[in-house]
Amino acid sequence: MKTDDCRRNFTISIPKETLNSLPAAEYQGEIHVIDQPEQVENAILRLRSSDVVGFDTETRPSFKKGQTHQVSLIQLATRSECFLFRLNHLGLPTPLLDYIEDEHQLKIGLSIHDDFHNLQRLHPGLSPAGFIDLQDFVKKWKITDTSLTKIHAILFGKRISKSQRLTNWEAETLSPHQQSYASLDALACINIYDYLHNGEFSPAKSNFKNFPENNTP
């Protein structure tokens, strides 16, 4: 392969050591914990007023072999606020179900097929629509990392902490740290989508380019 071809043929990924050295990202928006049926409809109306919404889920971790849990939480975020739907209190209420299945409501997530599979255990007839999976979306910009933390770090230079991932998402009350963690994951999906969709990222100017070996004949 010629040198010029090598310089054009690159991928983008961030080393783990670099990722760990970055400052932590923080969630700055409003957070609404939805754990009562009467709260659901108004929350969905507010989400429907946004042109794009970030999506994620959380499940109570299992520490025993063979033990599994249902999805505990769905996070749906606009650019300024996040709604945390506590499914262990609500199940999947009709307004939320309809929103997830609405093909006209743009929703951004990451590794969403795993989320869908877990939600379908709770509601077997669930048919999600209107979603973009960032793992596929970022490939257009030569990004090969597939985790939300790494993609966010490549674009924004900040690390999303995963310290709350294995906490109890079915606790009686979600702690402020749990709420911020869950909300940031959903908001990060919008921020990544907006940044790429609006043309603000140039792969050629990235500090995280990786080139193939120069195997000159």
C-alpha positions as a Markdown table, in Angstrom:
| # | Residue | x | y | z |
|---|---|---|---|---|
| 1 | Met | 0.0 | 0.0 | 0.0 |
| 2 | Lys | 1.4 | 3.4 | -0.9 |
| 3 | Thr | 2.0 | 6.0 | 1.8 |
| 4 | Asp | -0.6 | 8.5 | 0.5 |
| 5 | Asp | -3.2 | 5.7 | 0.5 |
| 6 | Cys | -2.3 | 4.9 | 4.1 |
| 7 | Arg | -2.7 | 8.5 | 5.2 |
| 8 | Arg | -6.2 | 8.4 | 3.7 |
| 9 | Asn | -7.1 | 5.0 | 4.9 |
| 10 | Phe | -7.5 | 5.5 | 8.7 |
| 11 | Thr | -9.9 | 4.7 | 11.5 |
| 12 | Ile | -10.7 | 6.6 | 14.7 |
| 13 | Ser | -10.5 | 5.1 | 18.2 |
| 14 | Ile | -9.3 | 6.3 | 21.5 |
| 15 | Pro | -6.8 | 4.4 | 23.7 |
| 16 | Lys | -8.1 | 3.3 | 27.1 |
| 17 | Glu | -5.2 | 5.2 | 28.8 |
| 18 | Thr | -6.2 | 8.4 | 27.1 |
| 19 | Leu | -9.9 | 7.9 | 28.0 |
| 20 | Asn | -9.1 | 7.3 | 31.6 |
| 21 | Ser | -7.1 | 10.6 | 31.8 |
| 22 | Leu | -10.0 | 12.8 | 30.6 |
| 23 | Pro | -12.2 | 14.9 | 32.8 |
| 24 | Ala | -15.5 | 13.5 | 33.8 |
| 25 | Ala | -18.6 | 14.8 | 32.0 |
| 26 | Glu | -21.5 | 16.0 | 34.1 |
| 27 | Tyr | -25.3 | 16.2 | 33.5 |
| 28 | Gln | -26.5 | 19.8 | 33.8 |
| 29 | Gly | -30.2 | 19.6 | 32.8 |
| 30 | Glu | -33.5 | 18.9 | 34.6 |
| 31 | Ile | -34.3 | 15.4 | 35.8 |
| 32 | His | -37.8 | 14.1 | 36.3 |
| 33 | Val | -38.4 | 10.7 | 38.0 |
| 34 | Ile | -41.6 | 9.2 | 36.7 |
| 35 | Asp | -42.8 | 6.5 | 39.1 |
| 36 | Gln | -46.5 | 7.2 | 39.3 |
| 37 | Pro | -49.0 | 6.3 | 36.5 |
| 38 | Glu | -50.5 | 9.8 | 36.6 |
| 39 | Gln | -47.1 | 11.3 | 35.7 |
| 40 | Val | -46.6 | 9.4 | 32.5 |
| 41 | Glu | -48.9 | 11.2 | 30.0 |
| 42 | Asn | -47.6 | 14.6 | 30.7 |
| 43 | Ala | -44.0 | 13.4 | 30.4 |
| 44 | Ile | -44.7 | 11.8 | 27.0 |
| 45 | Leu | -46.4 | 15.0 | 25.8 |
| 46 | Arg | -43.2 | 16.9 | 26.6 |
| 47 | Leu | -41.0 | 14.4 | 24.9 |
| 48 | Arg | -43.2 | 14.5 | 21.8 |
| 49 | Ser | -42.5 | 18.2 | 21.5 |
| 50 | Ser | -38.8 | 17.6 | 21.0 |
| 51 | Asp | -37.5 | 16.9 | 17.5 |
| 52 | Val | -35.1 | 14.2 | 18.8 |
| 53 | Val | -34.8 | 12.3 | 22.1 |
| 54 | Gly | -32.0 | 10.3 | 23.6 |
| 55 | Phe | -32.8 | 6.7 | 24.8 |
| 56 | Asp | -31.3 | 4.3 | 27.2 |
| 57 | Thr | -32.3 | 1.7 | 29.8 |
| 58 | Glu | -30.9 | 0.4 | 33.1 |
| 59 | Thr | -31.4 | -3.0 | 34.7 |
| 60 | Arg | -30.7 | -4.2 | 38.2 |
| 61 | Pro | -27.5 | -6.1 | 38.1 |
| 62 | Ser | -27.4 | -9.8 | 38.9 |
| 63 | Phe | -24.6 | -11.2 | 41.0 |
| 64 | Lys | -25.8 | -14.8 | 41.1 |
| 65 | Lys | -25.4 | -17.3 | 38.3 |
| 66 | Gly | -28.7 | -17.8 | 36.4 |
| 67 | Gln | -30.4 | -14.9 | 38.0 |
| 68 | Thr | -31.8 | -12.2 | 35.8 |
| 69 | His | -34.0 | -9.1 | 36.3 |
| 70 | Gln | -36.4 | -7.1 | 34.1 |
| 71 | Val | -35.5 | -3.7 | 32.8 |
| 72 | Ser | -35.8 | -1.3 | 35.8 |
| 73 | Leu | -35.6 | 2.1 | 34.1 |
| 74 | Ile | -36.1 | 3.8 | 30.7 |
| 75 | Gln | -34.3 | 7.1 | 30.2 |
| 76 | Leu | -35.7 | 9.5 | 27.6 |
| 77 | Ala | -34.0 | 12.9 | 27.3 |
| 78 | Thr | -34.5 | 16.0 | 25.3 |
| 79 | Arg | -31.6 | 18.5 | 25.0 |
| 80 | Ser | -32.6 | 20.2 | 28.3 |
| 81 | Glu | -34.4 | 17.6 | 30.5 |
| 82 | Cys | -34.5 | 13.9 | 31.1 |
| 83 | Phe | -37.4 | 11.7 | 32.2 |
| 84 | Leu | -36.6 | 8.5 | 34.1 |
| 85 | Phe | -39.4 | 6.0 | 33.8 |
| 86 | Arg | -39.2 | 3.5 | 36.7 |
| 87 | Leu | -40.6 | 0.4 | 35.0 |
| 88 | Asn | -40.3 | -1.6 | 38.3 |
| 89 | His | -43.1 | 0.7 | 39.5 |
| 90 | Leu | -45.0 | 1.4 | 36.3 |
| 91 | Gly | -44.6 | -1.6 | 34.0 |
| 92 | Leu | -44.9 | -0.4 | 30.4 |
| 93 | Pro | -47.8 | 2.0 | 30.4 |
| 94 | Thr | -49.6 | 2.6 | 27.2 |
| 95 | Pro | -48.4 | 6.2 | 26.5 |
| 96 | Leu | -44.8 | 5.1 | 26.9 |
| 97 | Leu | -45.3 | 2.0 | 24.8 |
| 98 | Asp | -47.0 | 4.0 | 22.0 |
| 99 | Tyr | -44.1 | 6.5 | 22.1 |
| 100 | Ile | -41.4 | 3.7 | 21.8 |
| 101 | Glu | -43.4 | 2.3 | 18.8 |
| 102 | Asp | -44.0 | 5.6 | 17.0 |
| 103 | Glu | -41.9 | 5.7 | 13.8 |
| 104 | His | -42.4 | 9.5 | 13.5 |
| 105 | Gln | -40.6 | 10.2 | 16.8 |
| 106 | Leu | -36.9 | 10.3 | 16.3 |
| 107 | Lys | -35.0 | 8.5 | 19.1 |
| 108 | Ile | -31.3 | 8.0 | 19.4 |
| 109 | Gly | -29.6 | 5.2 | 21.4 |
| 110 | Leu | -26.7 | 2.9 | 21.4 |
| 111 | Ser | -26.7 | -0.9 | 21.1 |
| 112 | Ile | -30.5 | -0.6 | 21.1 |
| 113 | His | -31.2 | -4.1 | 20.0 |
| 114 | Asp | -30.0 | -5.3 | 23.4 |
| 115 | Asp | -32.4 | -2.8 | 25.0 |
| 116 | Phe | -35.2 | -4.0 | 22.8 |
| 117 | His | -34.6 | -7.6 | 23.6 |
| 118 | Asn | -34.7 | -6.9 | 27.3 |
| 119 | Leu | -37.9 | -4.8 | 27.0 |
| 120 | Gln | -39.6 | -7.5 | 24.9 |
| 121 | Arg | -39.2 | -9.8 | 27.9 |
| 122 | Leu | -41.3 | -7.4 | 29.8 |
| 123 | His | -43.8 | -6.8 | 26.9 |
| 124 | Pro | -43.5 | -9.5 | 24.2 |
| 125 | Gly | -45.5 | -7.6 | 21.6 |
| 126 | Leu | -43.2 | -4.5 | 21.7 |
| 127 | Ser | -42.3 | -3.3 | 18.2 |
| 128 | Pro | -39.9 | -0.3 | 18.6 |
| 129 | Ala | -39.7 | 2.2 | 15.7 |
| 130 | Gly | -38.1 | 5.6 | 14.9 |
| 131 | Phe | -34.7 | 4.7 | 16.4 |
| 132 | Ile | -31.1 | 5.3 | 15.2 |
| 133 | Asp | -28.4 | 3.2 | 16.7 |
| 134 | Leu | -25.2 | 5.2 | 17.2 |
| 135 | Gln | -23.0 | 2.1 | 16.8 |
| 136 | Asp | -24.0 | 2.1 | 13.1 |
| 137 | Phe | -24.4 | 5.9 | 12.7 |
| 138 | Val | -20.8 | 6.8 | 13.7 |
| 139 | Lys | -19.2 | 4.4 | 11.2 |
| 140 | Lys | -19.8 | 7.1 | 8.5 |
| 141 | Trp | -17.2 | 9.2 | 10.4 |
| 142 | Lys | -14.6 | 6.3 | 10.5 |
| 143 | Ile | -15.2 | 5.8 | 14.3 |
| 144 | Thr | -14.7 | 2.2 | 15.2 |
| 145 | Asp | -15.2 | 2.4 | 18.9 |
| 146 | Thr | -18.6 | 1.2 | 19.9 |
| 147 | Ser | -19.1 | 2.2 | 23.5 |
| 148 | Leu | -20.9 | 5.4 | 24.4 |
| 149 | Thr | -18.1 | 6.5 | 26.7 |
| 150 | Lys | -15.5 | 6.2 | 24.0 |
| 151 | Ile | -17.5 | 7.8 | 21.2 |
| 152 | His | -18.4 | 10.7 | 23.6 |
| 153 | Ala | -14.7 | 11.1 | 24.5 |
| 154 | Ile | -13.6 | 11.2 | 20.9 |
| 155 | Leu | -16.0 | 14.0 | 20.1 |
| 156 | Phe | -16.0 | 16.0 | 23.3 |
| 157 | Gly | -12.9 | 15.2 | 25.2 |
| 158 | Lys | -14.8 | 14.2 | 28.3 |
| 159 | Arg | -15.3 | 10.8 | 30.0 |
| 160 | Ile | -18.7 | 9.4 | 31.0 |
| 161 | Ser | -18.2 | 7.7 | 34.3 |
| 162 | Lys | -19.6 | 4.2 | 34.7 |
| 163 | Ser | -19.4 | 4.1 | 38.5 |
| 164 | Gln | -23.2 | 3.8 | 38.9 |
| 165 | Arg | -23.8 | 1.1 | 36.3 |
| 166 | Leu | -23.9 | -1.8 | 38.8 |
| 167 | Thr | -25.9 | -0.1 | 41.5 |
| 168 | Asn | -29.4 | -1.2 | 42.4 |
| 169 | Trp | -31.8 | 0.4 | 39.9 |
| 170 | Glu | -34.8 | -1.0 | 41.8 |
| 171 | Ala | -33.9 | 0.8 | 45.0 |
| 172 | Glu | -36.8 | 2.5 | 46.8 |
| 173 | Thr | -35.4 | 5.9 | 45.8 |
| 174 | Leu | -32.8 | 6.6 | 43.1 |
| 175 | Ser | -29.9 | 8.5 | 44.4 |
| 176 | Pro | -28.8 | 11.8 | 42.9 |
| 177 | His | -25.8 | 10.0 | 41.5 |
| 178 | Gln | -27.9 | 7.4 | 39.9 |
| 179 | Gln | -30.3 | 10.0 | 38.4 |
| 180 | Ser | -27.4 | 12.0 | 36.9 |
| 181 | Tyr | -25.7 | 8.9 | 35.5 |
| 182 | Ala | -28.8 | 7.7 | 33.9 |
| 183 | Ser | -29.7 | 11.1 | 32.5 |
| 184 | Leu | -26.2 | 11.7 | 31.1 |
| 185 | Asp | -26.3 | 8.5 | 29.2 |
| 186 | Ala | -29.5 | 9.5 | 27.4 |
| 187 | Leu | -28.4 | 13.1 | 26.8 |
| 188 | Ala | -25.0 | 12.0 | 25.4 |
| 189 | Cys | -26.8 | 10.1 | 22.6 |
| 190 | Ile | -28.5 | 13.4 | 21.5 |
| 191 | Asn | -25.2 | 15.3 | 21.8 |
| 192 | Ile | -23.3 | 12.8 | 19.7 |
| 193 | Tyr | -26.1 | 12.7 | 17.0 |
| 194 | Asp | -26.3 | 16.5 | 16.8 |
| 195 | Tyr | -22.5 | 17.0 | 16.6 |
| 196 | Leu | -22.1 | 14.5 | 13.8 |
| 197 | His | -25.4 | 15.3 | 12.0 |
| 198 | Asn | -24.6 | 19.0 | 12.0 |
| 199 | Gly | -21.2 | 18.5 | 10.4 |
| 200 | Glu | -19.1 | 19.6 | 13.4 |
| 201 | Phe | -16.7 | 16.7 | 13.4 |
| 202 | Ser | -14.0 | 16.3 | 10.8 |
| 203 | Pro | -12.4 | 12.8 | 10.9 |
| 204 | Ala | -9.3 | 14.1 | 9.1 |
| 205 | Lys | -8.7 | 16.6 | 12.0 |
| 206 | Ser | -9.3 | 14.1 | 14.8 |
| 207 | Asn | -6.4 | 13.5 | 17.3 |
| 208 | Phe | -7.4 | 9.8 | 17.4 |
| 209 | Lys | -6.6 | 8.6 | 13.9 |
| 210 | Asn | -5.2 | 5.1 | 13.5 |
| 211 | Phe | -3.3 | 4.3 | 10.3 |
| 212 | Pro | -2.7 | 0.8 | 8.8 |
| 213 | Glu | 0.9 | -0.4 | 8.5 |
| 214 | Asn | 2.6 | 1.0 | 5.5 |
| 215 | Asn | 3.3 | -2.2 | 3.5 |
| 216 | Thr | 5.0 | -0.8 | 0.5 |
| 217 | Pro | 5.6 | -3.4 | -2.2 |
